[in-house]
Amino acid sequence: VASLRDRRITPLLFDIAAKRLAMGNVPQDLSSLAWAVATARAKDSAAVALLRQVSLESAKTVQSFGPQDLAMCAWAFAKVAIR
């Protein structure tokens, strides 16, 4: 059984998540995805692509983000050093 820390599975999960973001989302989904990437300490191309997609989608709905969603996203982007 592979764990989430398995370097083969994590990029696949991040790739799937990035593709699904275009189907619609809410602030909690976006902040949770950003938090998951940062917590996984992933900095590979799939993680960066997912965070870029989260950033693009967040910009569209930032006015509906609550304080916790904003804090989680800010922390995640800072942790992974994506600007």
C-alpha positions in Angstrom: 0.0 0.0 0.0 1.4 3.3 -1.0 1.3 6.2 1.3 0.7 9.9 0.4 4.4 10.5 0.9 5.1 8.1 -2.0 6.9 10.2 -4.6 5.1 8.3 -7.4 1.6 8.9 -6.2 1.7 12.5 -5.0 2.4 14.1 -8.4 -0.5 12.1 -9.9 -2.9 13.3 -7.1 -1.7 16.9 -7.6 -2.2 16.6 -11.4 -5.7 15.3 -11.0 -6.6 18.0 -8.5 -5.3 20.8 -10.8 -7.5 19.5 -13.6 -10.6 19.3 -11.4 -10.2 22.9 -10.2 -11.6 24.1 -13.5 -14.9 22.3 -12.7 -15.7 24.7 -10.0 -14.6 25.3 -6.4 -15.2 27.2 -3.2 -12.6 29.0 -1.1 -12.3 26.2 1.3 -11.4 23.8 -1.5 -8.7 26.1 -2.8 -7.2 26.8 0.6 -7.3 23.1 1.5 -5.5 22.1 -1.7 -2.8 24.8 -1.1 -2.4 23.6 2.5 -2.1 19.9 1.3 0.6 20.8 -1.1 2.6 22.7 1.5 2.1 20.0 4.1 3.3 17.4 1.7 6.5 19.5 1.3 6.2 18.9 -2.4 8.0 21.3 -4.8 8.0 19.2 -8.0 6.4 20.3 -11.2 3.0 18.8 -10.3 2.9 20.7 -7.0 3.9 24.0 -8.6 1.3 23.5 -11.4 -1.4 22.8 -8.8 -0.4 25.9 -6.8 -0.5 28.0 -9.9 -4.0 26.7 -10.7 -5.1 27.4 -7.1 -3.7 30.9 -7.5 -5.5 31.6 -10.7 -8.8 30.3 -9.4 -8.4 32.1 -6.1 -7.9 35.4 -7.9 -11.4 35.0 -9.4 -13.1 34.5 -6.0 -10.8 36.2 -3.5 -13.7 38.5 -2.3 -15.5 35.5 -1.0 -12.5 34.1 1.0 -12.8 34.1 4.8 -9.9 34.9 7.1 -9.0 31.3 7.5 -9.0 30.6 3.8 -6.7 33.6 3.2 -4.4 32.6 6.0 -4.2 29.0 4.8 -3.4 30.1 1.3 -0.8 32.7 2.4 0.9 30.1 4.6 0.9 27.5 1.9 2.4 29.7 -0.7 5.0 31.0 1.7 5.9 27.5 2.9 6.5 26.3 -0.7 8.1 29.7 -1.6 5.8 30.3 -4.6 5.4 33.9 -5.5 
